Each structure stands twice: as structure tokens, then as C-alpha cells.
Amino acid sequence: MGGGGLQIALTIFITTLVSLGVGWVSSPPQGIFLGAILSLSSTAVVLKCLMERNEASTSHGQVM
């Protein structure tokens, strides 16, 4: 649980900094929202890939 939460927090933080730096968003809350969307969508993609390969119940699938 710690690794997943850390990954989400870091993705939100880095996306906020980058999106503000390059001008994609005009305020930090917008950057946080964008980061949250990106972090959750990447989690969904990984979960779908694991399910398609029948690896969701394996030890490495549970860790991811």
C-alpha cells in the first residue's frame, strides 16, 4: 500500500510542477487535478494489462 500511495503522490506532485512550468495549467489546483487523472489512469492501464494476462492474482501482480 505504501508504494502505490507514494507513486500516486509523486505523480501528482511532478505533474503539477511540470504543467505549471510549461504553461499547460494556470493554477496549482489545476495541476493537481491533472496529476490525479494521470496517476489514476496509469493505475487502471496496469490493472487491465495484468487482468488480460491472468497475472492479477500472482505475487508480482498483487505487488503492482
Predicted model as a PDB file, atoms N, CA, C, CB and O in Angstrom, pLDDT in the B-factor column:
MODEL        1                                                                  
ATOM      1  N   MET A   1       0.823  -1.205   0.000  1.00 53.00           N  
ATOM      2  CA  MET A   1       0.000   0.000   0.000  1.00 53.00           C  
ATOM      3  C   MET A   1       0.861   1.260   0.000  1.00 53.00           C  
ATOM      4  CB  MET A   1      -0.933   0.003   1.209  1.00 53.00           C  
ATOM      5  O   MET A   1       0.489   2.261  -0.612  1.00 53.00           O  
ATOM      6  N   GLY A   2       2.000   1.221   0.676  1.00 65.00           N  
ATOM      7  CA  GLY A   2       2.852   2.399   0.748  1.00 65.00           C  
ATOM      8  C   GLY A   2       3.420   2.796  -0.594  1.00 65.00           C  
ATOM      9  O   GLY A   2       3.471   3.981  -0.924  1.00 65.00           O  
ATOM     10  N   GLY A   3       3.852   1.806  -1.382  1.00 70.00           N  
ATOM     11  CA  GLY A   3       4.425   2.091  -2.691  1.00 70.00           C  
ATOM     12  C   GLY A   3       3.415   2.698  -3.646  1.00 70.00           C  
ATOM     13  O   GLY A   3       3.734   3.623  -4.392  1.00 70.00           O  
ATOM     14  N   GLY A   4       2.206   2.180  -3.623  1.00 72.00           N  
ATOM     15  CA  GLY A   4       1.158   2.705  -4.502  1.00 72.00           C  
ATOM     16  C   GLY A   4       0.785   4.130  -4.156  1.00 72.00           C  
ATOM     17  O   GLY A   4       0.621   4.975  -5.037  1.00 72.00           O  
ATOM     18  N   GLY A   5       0.651   4.391  -2.865  1.00 80.00           N  
ATOM     19  CA  GLY A   5       0.325   5.749  -2.426  1.00 80.00           C  
ATOM     20  C   GLY A   5       1.439   6.731  -2.745  1.00 80.00           C  
ATOM     21  O   GLY A   5       1.186   7.872  -3.133  1.00 80.00           O  
ATOM     22  N   LEU A   6       2.669   6.277  -2.577  1.00 84.00           N  
ATOM     23  CA  LEU A   6       3.830   7.112  -2.895  1.00 84.00           C  
ATOM     24  C   LEU A   6       3.887   7.420  -4.390  1.00 84.00           C  
ATOM     25  CB  LEU A   6       5.129   6.419  -2.448  1.00 84.00           C  
ATOM     26  O   LEU A   6       4.185   8.545  -4.790  1.00 84.00           O  
ATOM     27  N   GLN A   7       3.600   6.410  -5.211  1.00 81.00           N  
ATOM     28  CA  GLN A   7       3.606   6.608  -6.660  1.00 81.00           C  
ATOM     29  C   GLN A   7       2.542   7.623  -7.067  1.00 81.00           C  
ATOM     30  CB  GLN A   7       3.376   5.272  -7.389  1.00 81.00           C  
ATOM     31  O   GLN A   7       2.799   8.485  -7.907  1.00 81.00           O  
ATOM     32  N   ILE A   8       1.371   7.530  -6.492  1.00 86.00           N  
ATOM     33  CA  ILE A   8       0.294   8.468  -6.830  1.00 86.00           C  
ATOM     34  C   ILE A   8       0.673   9.878  -6.396  1.00 86.00           C  
ATOM     35  CB  ILE A   8      -1.037   8.040  -6.165  1.00 86.00           C  
ATOM     36  O   ILE A   8       0.492  10.832  -7.152  1.00 86.00           O  
ATOM     37  N   ALA A   9       1.202  10.015  -5.168  1.00 90.00           N  
ATOM     38  CA  ALA A   9       1.578  11.338  -4.662  1.00 90.00           C  
ATOM     39  C   ALA A   9       2.691  11.965  -5.507  1.00 90.00           C  
ATOM     40  CB  ALA A   9       2.027  11.236  -3.198  1.00 90.00           C  
ATOM     41  O   ALA A   9       2.639  13.152  -5.828  1.00 90.00           O  
ATOM     42  N   LEU A  10       3.694  11.162  -5.862  1.00 91.00           N  
ATOM     43  CA  LEU A  10       4.788  11.689  -6.675  1.00 91.00           C  
ATOM     44  C   LEU A  10       4.320  12.063  -8.079  1.00 91.00           C  
ATOM     45  CB  LEU A  10       5.916  10.671  -6.760  1.00 91.00           C  
ATOM     46  O   LEU A  10       4.763  13.069  -8.633  1.00 91.00           O  
ATOM     47  N   THR A  11       3.436  11.266  -8.651  1.00 90.00           N  
ATOM     48  CA  THR A  11       2.916  11.577  -9.983  1.00 90.00           C  
ATOM     49  C   THR A  11       2.146  12.896  -9.952  1.00 90.00           C  
ATOM     50  CB  THR A  11       2.007  10.434 -10.496  1.00 90.00           C  
ATOM     51  O   THR A  11       2.298  13.732 -10.843  1.00 90.00           O  
ATOM     52  N   ILE A  12       1.326  13.073  -8.931  1.00 93.00           N  
ATOM     53  CA  ILE A  12       0.570  14.328  -8.799  1.00 93.00           C  
ATOM     54  C   ILE A  12       1.524  15.502  -8.627  1.00 93.00           C  
ATOM     55  CB  ILE A  12      -0.411  14.256  -7.602  1.00 93.00           C  
ATOM     56  O   ILE A  12       1.364  16.532  -9.282  1.00 93.00           O  
ATOM     57  N   PHE A  13       2.509  15.356  -7.757  1.00 96.00           N  
ATOM     58  CA  PHE A  13       3.453  16.439  -7.484  1.00 96.00           C  
ATOM     59  C   PHE A  13       4.260  16.818  -8.724  1.00 96.00           C  
ATOM     60  CB  PHE A  13       4.396  16.039  -6.358  1.00 96.00           C  
ATOM     61  O   PHE A  13       4.359  17.997  -9.064  1.00 96.00           O  
ATOM     62  N   ILE A  14       4.832  15.830  -9.394  1.00 95.00           N  
ATOM     63  CA  ILE A  14       5.662  16.098 -10.566  1.00 95.00           C  
ATOM     64  C   ILE A  14       4.829  16.667 -11.713  1.00 95.00           C  
ATOM     65  CB  ILE A  14       6.375  14.819 -11.017  1.00 95.00           C  
ATOM     66  O   ILE A  14       5.262  17.590 -12.402  1.00 95.00           O  
ATOM     67  N   THR A  15       3.630  16.111 -11.913  1.00 95.00           N  
ATOM     68  CA  THR A  15       2.760  16.626 -12.974  1.00 95.00           C  
ATOM     69  C   THR A  15       2.374  18.073 -12.702  1.00 95.00           C  
ATOM     70  CB  THR A  15       1.498  15.759 -13.105  1.00 95.00           C  
ATOM     71  O   THR A  15       2.318  18.888 -13.623  1.00 95.00           O  
ATOM     72  N   THR A  16       2.106  18.393 -11.437  1.00 96.00           N  
ATOM     73  CA  THR A  16       1.763  19.772 -11.088  1.00 96.00           C  
ATOM     74  C   THR A  16       2.916  20.711 -11.414  1.00 96.00           C  
ATOM     75  CB  THR A  16       1.398  19.878  -9.598  1.00 96.00           C  
ATOM     76  O   THR A  16       2.710  21.763 -12.020  1.00 96.00           O  
ATOM     77  N   LEU A  17       4.132  20.334 -11.014  1.00 96.00           N  
ATOM     78  CA  LEU A  17       5.293  21.187 -11.289  1.00 96.00           C  
ATOM     79  C   LEU A  17       5.540  21.353 -12.786  1.00 96.00           C  
ATOM     80  CB  LEU A  17       6.536  20.610 -10.625  1.00 96.00           C  
ATOM     81  O   LEU A  17       5.766  22.464 -13.266  1.00 96.00           O  
ATOM     82  N   VAL A  18       5.498  20.250 -13.512  1.00 96.00           N  
ATOM     83  CA  VAL A  18       5.763  20.315 -14.953  1.00 96.00           C  
ATOM     84  C   VAL A  18       4.676  21.096 -15.682  1.00 96.00           C  
ATOM     85  CB  VAL A  18       5.873  18.905 -15.540  1.00 96.00           C  
ATOM     86  O   VAL A  18       4.978  21.935 -16.531  1.00 96.00           O  
ATOM     87  N   SER A  19       3.425  20.827 -15.359  1.00 96.00           N  
ATOM     88  CA  SER A  19       2.330  21.502 -16.071  1.00 96.00           C  
ATOM     89  C   SER A  19       2.314  23.004 -15.789  1.00 96.00           C  
ATOM     90  CB  SER A  19       0.983  20.887 -15.677  1.00 96.00           C  
ATOM     91  O   SER A  19       1.975  23.797 -16.668  1.00 96.00           O  
ATOM     92  N   LEU A  20       2.679  23.395 -14.567  1.00 96.00           N  
ATOM     93  CA  LEU A  20       2.798  24.826 -14.281  1.00 96.00           C  
ATOM     94  C   LEU A  20       4.002  25.427 -15.001  1.00 96.00           C  
ATOM     95  CB  LEU A  20       2.915  25.063 -12.767  1.00 96.00           C  
ATOM     96  O   LEU A  20       3.934  26.546 -15.509  1.00 96.00           O  
ATOM     97  N   GLY A  21       5.098  24.680 -15.041  1.00 96.00           N  
ATOM     98  CA  GLY A  21       6.315  25.172 -15.669  1.00 96.00           C  
ATOM     99  C   GLY A  21       6.196  25.404 -17.158  1.00 96.00           C  
ATOM    100  O   GLY A  21       6.754  26.366 -17.686  1.00 96.00           O  
ATOM    101  N   VAL A  22       5.471  24.531 -17.843  1.00 96.00           N  
ATOM    102  CA  VAL A  22       5.349  24.676 -19.296  1.00 96.00           C  
ATOM    103  C   VAL A  22       4.077  25.421 -19.708  1.00 96.00           C  
ATOM    104  CB  VAL A  22       5.372  23.306 -19.954  1.00 96.00           C  
ATOM    105  O   VAL A  22       3.852  25.660 -20.894  1.00 96.00           O  
ATOM    106  N   GLY A  23       3.258  25.782 -18.742  1.00 94.00           N  
ATOM    107  CA  GLY A  23       2.077  26.586 -19.045  1.00 94.00           C  
ATOM    108  C   GLY A  23       0.839  25.827 -19.461  1.00 94.00           C  
ATOM    109  O   GLY A  23      -0.078  26.413 -20.038  1.00 94.00           O  
ATOM    110  N   TRP A  24       0.790  24.513 -19.177  1.00 94.00           N  
ATOM    111  CA  TRP A  24      -0.407  23.748 -19.530  1.00 94.00           C  
ATOM    112  C   TRP A  24      -1.593  24.128 -18.659  1.00 94.00           C  
ATOM    113  CB  TRP A  24      -0.136  22.256 -19.406  1.00 94.00           C  
ATOM    114  O   TRP A  24      -2.741  24.051 -19.098  1.00 94.00           O  
ATOM    115  N   VAL A  25      -1.322  24.536 -17.435  1.00 94.00           N  
ATOM    116  CA  VAL A  25      -2.368  24.944 -16.500  1.00 94.00           C  
ATOM    117  C   VAL A  25      -1.990  26.304 -15.933  1.00 94.00           C  
ATOM    118  CB  VAL A  25      -2.560  23.889 -15.356  1.00 94.00           C  
ATOM    119  O   VAL A  25      -0.835  26.724 -16.006  1.00 94.00           O  
ATOM    120  N   SER A  26      -2.986  26.987 -15.366  1.00 94.00           N  
ATOM    121  CA  SER A  26      -2.724  28.334 -14.860  1.00 94.00           C  
ATOM    122  C   SER A  26      -2.717  28.414 -13.339  1.00 94.00           C  
ATOM    123  CB  SER A  26      -3.750  29.285 -15.401  1.00 94.00           C  
ATOM    124  O   SER A  26      -2.423  29.474 -12.787  1.00 94.00           O  
ATOM    125  N   SER A  27      -3.033  27.319 -12.646  1.00 95.00           N  
ATOM    126  CA  SER A  27      -3.032  27.351 -11.187  1.00 95.00           C  
ATOM    127  C   SER A  27      -2.652  25.981 -10.631  1.00 95.00           C  
ATOM    128  CB  SER A  27      -4.414  27.786 -10.651  1.00 95.00           C  
ATOM    129  O   SER A  27      -2.844  24.963 -11.295  1.00 95.00           O  
ATOM    130  N   PRO A  28      -2.108  25.956  -9.404  1.00 95.00           N  
ATOM    131  CA  PRO A  28      -1.744  24.669  -8.794  1.00 95.00           C  
ATOM    132  C   PRO A  28      -2.907  23.680  -8.657  1.00 95.00           C  
ATOM    133  CB  PRO A  28      -1.159  24.915  -7.441  1.00 95.00           C  
ATOM    134  O   PRO A  28      -2.699  22.488  -8.885  1.00 95.00           O  
ATOM    135  N   PRO A  29      -4.123  24.117  -8.295  1.00 96.00           N  
ATOM    136  CA  PRO A  29      -5.208  23.133  -8.226  1.00 96.00           C  
ATOM    137  C   PRO A  29      -5.483  22.432  -9.563  1.00 96.00           C  
ATOM    138  CB  PRO A  29      -6.471  23.808  -7.750  1.00 96.00           C  
ATOM    139  O   PRO A  29      -5.835  21.253  -9.588  1.00 96.00           O  
ATOM    140  N   GLN A  30      -5.321  23.158 -10.660  1.00 96.00           N  
ATOM    141  CA  GLN A  30      -5.487  22.540 -11.974  1.00 96.00           C  
ATOM    142  C   GLN A  30      -4.396  21.513 -12.225  1.00 96.00           C  
ATOM    143  CB  GLN A  30      -5.476  23.604 -13.078  1.00 96.00           C  
ATOM    144  O   GLN A  30      -4.662  20.453 -12.792  1.00 96.00           O  
ATOM    145  N   GLY A  31      -3.172  21.812 -11.810  1.00 95.00           N  
ATOM    146  CA  GLY A  31      -2.069  20.868 -11.952  1.00 95.00           C  
ATOM    147  C   GLY A  31      -2.277  19.630 -11.099  1.00 95.00           C  
ATOM    148  O   GLY A  31      -1.982  18.515 -11.528  1.00 95.00           O  
ATOM    149  N   ILE A  32      -2.784  19.828  -9.890  1.00 95.00           N  
ATOM    150  CA  ILE A  32      -3.079  18.690  -9.006  1.00 95.00           C  
ATOM    151  C   ILE A  32      -4.146  17.806  -9.636  1.00 95.00           C  
ATOM    152  CB  ILE A  32      -3.543  19.181  -7.608  1.00 95.00           C  
ATOM    153  O   ILE A  32      -4.040  16.580  -9.613  1.00 95.00           O  
ATOM    154  N   PHE A  33      -5.172  18.432 -10.198  1.00 95.00           N  
ATOM    155  CA  PHE A  33      -6.242  17.670 -10.849  1.00 95.00           C  
ATOM    156  C   PHE A  33      -5.695  16.875 -12.027  1.00 95.00           C  
ATOM    157  CB  PHE A  33      -7.365  18.609 -11.320  1.00 95.00           C  
ATOM    158  O   PHE A  33      -6.023  15.699 -12.188  1.00 95.00           O  
ATOM    159  N   LEU A  34      -4.870  17.503 -12.844  1.00 93.00           N  
ATOM    160  CA  LEU A  34      -4.267  16.810 -13.984  1.00 93.00           C  
ATOM    161  C   LEU A  34      -3.399  15.644 -13.512  1.00 93.00           C  
ATOM    162  CB  LEU A  34      -3.429  17.789 -14.828  1.00 93.00           C  
ATOM    163  O   LEU A  34      -3.450  14.557 -14.086  1.00 93.00           O  
ATOM    164  N   GLY A  35      -2.609  15.871 -12.471  1.00 93.00           N  
ATOM    165  CA  GLY A  35      -1.767  14.813 -11.915  1.00 93.00           C  
ATOM    166  C   GLY A  35      -2.579  13.652 -11.368  1.00 93.00           C  
ATOM    167  O   GLY A  35      -2.200  12.491 -11.524  1.00 93.00           O  
ATOM    168  N   ALA A  36      -3.692  13.967 -10.730  1.00 91.00           N  
ATOM    169  CA  ALA A  36      -4.553  12.908 -10.194  1.00 91.00           C  
ATOM    170  C   ALA A  36      -5.149  12.067 -11.320  1.00 91.00           C  
ATOM    171  CB  ALA A  36      -5.679  13.512  -9.335  1.00 91.00           C  
ATOM    172  O   ALA A  36      -5.224  10.842 -11.221  1.00 91.00           O  
ATOM    173  N   ILE A  37      -5.564  12.729 -12.378  1.00 90.00           N  
ATOM    174  CA  ILE A  37      -6.116  11.997 -13.526  1.00 90.00           C  
ATOM    175  C   ILE A  37      -5.058  11.084 -14.133  1.00 90.00           C  
ATOM    176  CB  ILE A  37      -6.648  12.978 -14.594  1.00 90.00           C  
ATOM    177  O   ILE A  37      -5.337   9.924 -14.434  1.00 90.00           O  
ATOM    178  N   LEU A  38      -3.852  11.602 -14.311  1.00 88.00           N  
ATOM    179  CA  LEU A  38      -2.780  10.795 -14.900  1.00 88.00           C  
ATOM    180  C   LEU A  38      -2.406   9.617 -14.013  1.00 88.00           C  
ATOM    181  CB  LEU A  38      -1.552  11.655 -15.153  1.00 88.00           C  
ATOM    182  O   LEU A  38      -2.192   8.512 -14.513  1.00 88.00           O  
ATOM    183  N   SER A  39      -2.324   9.835 -12.713  1.00 84.00           N  
ATOM    184  CA  SER A  39      -1.924   8.743 -11.815  1.00 84.00           C  
ATOM    185  C   SER A  39      -2.987   7.651 -11.765  1.00 84.00           C  
ATOM    186  CB  SER A  39      -1.663   9.282 -10.400  1.00 84.00           C  
ATOM    187  O   SER A  39      -2.654   6.466 -11.724  1.00 84.00           O  
ATOM    188  N   LEU A  40      -4.245   8.029 -11.770  1.00 80.00           N  
ATOM    189  CA  LEU A  40      -5.305   7.016 -11.724  1.00 80.00           C  
ATOM    190  C   LEU A  40      -5.441   6.285 -13.051  1.00 80.00           C  
ATOM    191  CB  LEU A  40      -6.638   7.659 -11.352  1.00 80.00           C  
ATOM    192  O   LEU A  40      -5.724   5.088 -13.073  1.00 80.00           O  
ATOM    193  N   SER A  41      -5.241   6.997 -14.162  1.00 78.00           N  
ATOM    194  CA  SER A  41      -5.362   6.323 -15.455  1.00 78.00           C  
ATOM    195  C   SER A  41      -4.219   5.336 -15.660  1.00 78.00           C  
ATOM    196  CB  SER A  41      -5.385   7.349 -16.598  1.00 78.00           C  
ATOM    197  O   SER A  41      -4.428   4.277 -16.253  1.00 78.00           O  
ATOM    198  N   SER A  42      -3.019   5.655 -15.186  1.00 73.00           N  
ATOM    199  CA  SER A  42      -1.902   4.710 -15.332  1.00 73.00           C  
ATOM    200  C   SER A  42      -2.136   3.470 -14.479  1.00 73.00           C  
ATOM    201  CB  SER A  42      -0.566   5.378 -14.940  1.00 73.00           C  
ATOM    202  O   SER A  42      -1.780   2.362 -14.881  1.00 73.00           O  
ATOM    203  N   THR A  43      -2.731   3.650 -13.306  1.00 73.00           N  
ATOM    204  CA  THR A  43      -3.058   2.509 -12.452  1.00 73.00           C  
ATOM    205  C   THR A  43      -4.081   1.614 -13.137  1.00 73.00           C  
ATOM    206  CB  THR A  43      -3.592   2.984 -11.087  1.00 73.00           C  
ATOM    207  O   THR A  43      -3.971   0.389 -13.076  1.00 73.00           O  
ATOM    208  N   ALA A  44      -5.065   2.205 -13.780  1.00 75.00           N  
ATOM    209  CA  ALA A  44      -6.090   1.434 -14.476  1.00 75.00           C  
ATOM    210  C   ALA A  44      -5.499   0.659 -15.654  1.00 75.00           C  
ATOM    211  CB  ALA A  44      -7.206   2.357 -14.963  1.00 75.00           C  
ATOM    212  O   ALA A  44      -5.901  -0.476 -15.910  1.00 75.00           O  
ATOM    213  N   VAL A  45      -4.559   1.257 -16.365  1.00 79.00           N  
ATOM    214  CA  VAL A  45      -3.929   0.586 -17.506  1.00 79.00           C  
ATOM    215  C   VAL A  45      -3.140  -0.628 -17.033  1.00 79.00           C  
ATOM    216  CB  VAL A  45      -3.006   1.561 -18.274  1.00 79.00           C  
ATOM    217  O   VAL A  45      -3.231  -1.700 -17.630  1.00 79.00           O  
ATOM    218  N   VAL A  46      -2.365  -0.464 -15.965  1.00 79.00           N  
ATOM    219  CA  VAL A  46      -1.581  -1.581 -15.433  1.00 79.00           C  
ATOM    220  C   VAL A  46      -2.509  -2.698 -14.962  1.00 79.00           C  
ATOM    221  CB  VAL A  46      -0.674  -1.109 -14.271  1.00 79.00           C  
ATOM    222  O   VAL A  46      -2.250  -3.870 -15.236  1.00 79.00           O  
ATOM    223  N   LEU A  47      -3.573  -2.355 -14.267  1.00 79.00           N  
ATOM    224  CA  LEU A  47      -4.516  -3.372 -13.788  1.00 79.00           C  
ATOM    225  C   LEU A  47      -5.154  -4.118 -14.948  1.00 79.00           C  
ATOM    226  CB  LEU A  47      -5.601  -2.731 -12.921  1.00 79.00           C  
ATOM    227  O   LEU A  47      -5.297  -5.339 -14.890  1.00 79.00           O  
ATOM    228  N   LYS A  48      -5.541  -3.403 -16.000  1.00 83.00           N  
ATOM    229  CA  LYS A  48      -6.145  -4.062 -17.168  1.00 83.00           C  
ATOM    230  C   LYS A  48      -5.151  -5.011 -17.825  1.00 83.00           C  
ATOM    231  CB  LYS A  48      -6.631  -3.015 -18.191  1.00 83.00           C  
ATOM    232  O   LYS A  48      -5.521  -6.120 -18.213  1.00 83.00           O  
ATOM    233  N   CYS A  49      -3.899  -4.592 -17.956  1.00 83.00           N  
ATOM    234  CA  CYS A  49      -2.874  -5.463 -18.547  1.00 83.00           C  
ATOM    235  C   CYS A  49      -2.677  -6.725 -17.711  1.00 83.00           C  
ATOM    236  CB  CYS A  49      -1.540  -4.708 -18.680  1.00 83.00           C  
ATOM    237  O   CYS A  49      -2.565  -7.824 -18.254  1.00 83.00           O  
ATOM    238  N   LEU A  50      -2.636  -6.564 -16.401  1.00 82.00           N  
ATOM    239  CA  LEU A  50      -2.479  -7.731 -15.528  1.00 82.00           C  
ATOM    240  C   LEU A  50      -3.669  -8.679 -15.655  1.00 82.00           C  
ATOM    241  CB  LEU A  50      -2.316  -7.287 -14.068  1.00 82.00           C  
ATOM    242  O   LEU A  50      -3.495  -9.897 -15.678  1.00 82.00           O  
ATOM    243  N   MET A  51      -4.862  -8.126 -15.736  1.00 84.00           N  
ATOM    244  CA  MET A  51      -6.059  -8.965 -15.851  1.00 84.00           C  
ATOM    245  C   MET A  51      -6.087  -9.697 -17.191  1.00 84.00           C  
ATOM    246  CB  MET A  51      -7.331  -8.113 -15.688  1.00 84.00           C  
ATOM    247  O   MET A  51      -6.478 -10.863 -17.244  1.00 84.00           O  
ATOM    248  N   GLU A  52      -5.683  -9.038 -18.265  1.00 87.00           N  
ATOM    249  CA  GLU A  52      -5.679  -9.674 -19.578  1.00 87.00           C  
ATOM    250  C   GLU A  52      -4.694 -10.831 -19.643  1.00 87.00           C  
ATOM    251  CB  GLU A  52      -5.350  -8.657 -20.650  1.00 87.00           C  
ATOM    252  O   GLU A  52      -4.928 -11.809 -20.353  1.00 87.00           O  
ATOM    253  N   ARG A  53      -3.595 -10.723 -18.906  1.00 88.00           N  
ATOM    254  CA  ARG A  53      -2.572 -11.767 -18.906  1.00 88.00           C  
ATOM    255  C   ARG A  53      -2.777 -12.775 -17.775  1.00 88.00           C  
ATOM    256  CB  ARG A  53      -1.192 -11.142 -18.792  1.00 88.00           C  
ATOM    257  O   ARG A  53      -1.928 -13.638 -17.552  1.00 88.00           O  
ATOM    258  N   ASN A  54      -3.896 -12.668 -17.063  1.00 87.00           N  
ATOM    259  CA  ASN A  54      -4.215 -13.539 -15.926  1.00 87.00           C  
ATOM    260  C   ASN A  54      -3.106 -13.538 -14.877  1.00 87.00           C  
ATOM    261  CB  ASN A  54      -4.463 -14.963 -16.410  1.00 87.00           C  
ATOM    262  O   ASN A  54      -2.770 -14.582 -14.317  1.00 87.00           O  
ATOM    263  N   GLU A  55      -2.540 -12.356 -14.615  1.00 83.00           N  
ATOM    264  CA  GLU A  55      -1.465 -12.222 -13.648  1.00 83.00           C  
ATOM    265  C   GLU A  55      -1.878 -11.391 -12.435  1.00 83.00           C  
ATOM    266  CB  GLU A  55      -0.258 -11.602 -14.308  1.00 83.00           C  
ATOM    267  O   GLU A  55      -1.048 -11.089 -11.578  1.00 83.00           O  
ATOM    268  N   ALA A  56      -3.149 -11.023 -12.361  1.00 78.00           N  
ATOM    269  CA  ALA A  56      -3.592 -10.182 -11.249  1.00 78.00           C  
ATOM    270  C   ALA A  56      -3.514 -10.888  -9.906  1.00 78.00           C  
ATOM    271  CB  ALA A  56      -5.001  -9.720 -11.487  1.00 78.00           C  
ATOM    272  O   ALA A  56      -3.351 -10.239  -8.873  1.00 78.00           O  
ATOM    273  N   SER A  57      -3.628 -12.199  -9.907  1.00 82.00           N  
ATOM    274  CA  SER A  57      -3.599 -12.934  -8.642  1.00 82.00           C  
ATOM    275  C   SER A  57      -2.214 -13.508  -8.312  1.00 82.00           C  
ATOM    276  CB  SER A  57      -4.612 -14.056  -8.685  1.00 82.00           C  
ATOM    277  O   SER A  57      -2.044 -14.151  -7.276  1.00 82.00           O  
ATOM    278  N   THR A  58      -1.230 -13.279  -9.183  1.00 82.00           N  
ATOM    279  CA  THR A  58       0.126 -13.756  -8.906  1.00 82.00           C  
ATOM    280  C   THR A  58       0.785 -12.834  -7.884  1.00 82.00           C  
ATOM    281  CB  THR A  58       0.974 -13.825 -10.213  1.00 82.00           C  
ATOM    282  O   THR A  58       0.275 -11.754  -7.587  1.00 82.00           O  
ATOM    283  N   SER A  59       1.921 -13.273  -7.354  1.00 79.00           N  
ATOM    284  CA  SER A  59       2.588 -12.478  -6.325  1.00 79.00           C  
ATOM    285  C   SER A  59       3.041 -11.120  -6.884  1.00 79.00           C  
ATOM    286  CB  SER A  59       3.795 -13.249  -5.757  1.00 79.00           C  
ATOM    287  O   SER A  59       2.856 -10.098  -6.223  1.00 79.00           O  
ATOM    288  N   HIS A  60       3.628 -11.093  -8.084  1.00 74.00           N  
ATOM    289  CA  HIS A  60       4.049  -9.814  -8.644  1.00 74.00           C  
ATOM    290  C   HIS A  60       2.843  -8.966  -9.049  1.00 74.00           C  
ATOM    291  CB  HIS A  60       4.965 -10.038  -9.850  1.00 74.00           C  
ATOM    292  O   HIS A  60       2.916  -7.738  -9.005  1.00 74.00           O  
ATOM    293  N   GLY A  61       1.750  -9.591  -9.436  1.00 74.00           N  
ATOM    294  CA  GLY A  61       0.534  -8.851  -9.753  1.00 74.00           C  
ATOM    295  C   GLY A  61      -0.063  -8.191  -8.527  1.00 74.00           C  
ATOM    296  O   GLY A  61      -0.574  -7.073  -8.604  1.00 74.00           O  
ATOM    297  N   GLN A  62      -0.002  -8.874  -7.401  1.00 74.00           N  
ATOM    298  CA  GLN A  62      -0.511  -8.302  -6.149  1.00 74.00           C  
ATOM    299  C   GLN A  62       0.366  -7.143  -5.688  1.00 74.00           C  
ATOM    300  CB  GLN A  62      -0.582  -9.380  -5.050  1.00 74.00           C  
ATOM    301  O   GLN A  62      -0.140  -6.165  -5.136  1.00 74.00           O  
ATOM    302  N   VAL A  63       1.656  -7.241  -5.907  1.00 71.00           N  
ATOM    303  CA  VAL A  63       2.552  -6.165  -5.506  1.00 71.00           C  
ATOM    304  C   VAL A  63       2.273  -4.919  -6.333  1.00 71.00           C  
ATOM    305  CB  VAL A  63       4.022  -6.594  -5.655  1.00 71.00           C  
ATOM    306  O   VAL A  63       2.258  -3.807  -5.807  1.00 71.00           O  
ATOM    307  N   MET A  64       2.053  -5.110  -7.639  1.00 67.00           N  
ATOM    308  CA  MET A  64       1.774  -3.963  -8.502  1.00 67.00           C  
ATOM    309  C   MET A  64       0.414  -3.400  -8.226  1.00 67.00           C  
ATOM    310  CB  MET A  64       1.884  -4.344  -9.959  1.00 67.00           C  
ATOM    311  O   MET A  64       0.008  -2.426  -8.861  1.00 67.00           O  
TER     312      MET A  64                                                      
ENDMDL                                                                          
END                                                                             
